[in-house]
């Protein structure tokens, strides 16, 4: 709901309020963002900043307002040059060389429908009655003829406020936009913890928590895409915040390029929290009559800890970011050829793999890299999106038909933004890639990047990819394996080179829009060397992303848990791979690999033809289990019960109707003499009766062979000795499960190995299915 009274604007969601007003000189003063409150008649005046005299060395805004300092005003936006020395929201360079500007309130309007930007990905409209978007119009105060629009859209159901910004040049002179952010919140104090998620290839989403007081904290990327170095999702929490209690704010950007999130502690210990396009390396020539729109920022607040904040984002993403027929549809279980074959395959080998996968219950066969041009390693052919007939004599169409005949769907990998110098495309169009004319070029994974600022390139790719996707393709993995170097577009004039990074993204988005419109049934998965483009921008076109090239179950558990702060697990591609794991050489049980993947979108990425019969049986059982799970888990509520403390993880999903639940636990390393294990759930109905049962699975107890009589009759030559895991089976009320907890069977302690023992050793997981029996 949006209300307005005497130039005080109040945006309310189910549990939060966002309030600001027009102060006497015309700036927008931020009053409150947090728990929902009722302003009453005196509320706005009580929250207004008092200006009785200014501290020494602060700047008075104007002679007529001696007690107003831009540095002390909590602004909805901030500019340069009028006494605000903090991180600016907007930075413009005028033709006279000046960078001072000042925007004042002009008018406001409540829009019934949120505007949908045609060039940038954006959230769907919440469709609430009585108008869901507030548009504020501001004018530059010193005759520059610039108009700034601030948009605020209210998503009542998931406690989200969406902000975005548009600048229009109504003058006759061009202006250089050096920075135009998406959102800024000024807080009264800086007693907050800034949490960001950083990493690198195969090591995505490390959580870092830093106190804000006395410093400027920045989470940013300059790679050209949102990147694994720093995900655009960040949080700002009070120091005492936990999973279930305390205040926390979140921010994410609907954008896939360079971004910057900043928490800056300033004058009087105030804190400015802002997000937007990374200003470093960016500039935009705003010609007369032109407009520039910044990406949308997704803000949310929870007074019930990190868990609730995450669920706000999960609901928002599922309801307002994902779109198309796959948004809420359970995804097929896939097998991907990459770790099974890399570049070394032919049609026969692929059909073998697909056949064995189909027998195990897998539904979609994905042909990864290596199928096009003369591709046999990373050195060649990127850009030549035509089949390699030496490997695949019947073409993509023939292979796809054979896979379809088996009763499976067929998917294919592409990396459209890259081009190899050794490719027909590069030979035909050397000026179609990003490169500084006359300068040597730096390559990444032996490729350059195509100039996505050039509409001819986009058109070419559209037609080339349409030809591929028309060959019976049900799924596409869209990869991108390098950052932007040599950032120069041969298509753009020299004074617009600062636009290259952003225009590259606009080109990508326009291509994705055309392709997803043309192929609405294809399931797209975004990938960028794993999680280099795990962001809301890509999720507007593709309902899932490949979370990491690290498929080791232990590493994945940490990576996936940390993604879950800002993204629902139901958008993460999670695969069971072979052992020793290809990234870590670690050997984890097959039950662990499955149970770590099962809360995400399940896939297999291994040479299934080489598995033992008992492993194949396990996989069949896993897929049977997953096919039930996936029907409700797509839209479920996630509870993080343990997040890696002392190597323990425990995650729980509960269906929205609270009829079904599932808990998975993981232990990194066994510590003898550990405390008694208690399983306590969250999110179940207190007074309903539930049935909880552990997922049956076999474990390898080979190390114990010889010590226990029950194991001695096994085949001595076998590399494994199988024994069923312990069973837990209870029918209990939700209040007992949520607040009392189940004492699990006792851990193996060196002496016991029977059905009452929990053989919960290094890298073990357990999985419990829960169903409501009676209310
Ligand atoms: C990087 C991806 O993340 C991998 O999954 C795989 O598709 C390779 N590219 C193929 O080159």
Boltz pocket constraint, residues with backbone or C-beta under 6 A from the ligand:
constraints:
  - pocket:
      binder: B
      contacts: [[A, 338], [A, 368], [A, 369], [A, 413], [A, 479], [A, 481], [A, 527], [A, 528], [A, 529], [A, 530], [A, 546], [A, 548], [A, 549]]
      max_distance: 6.0
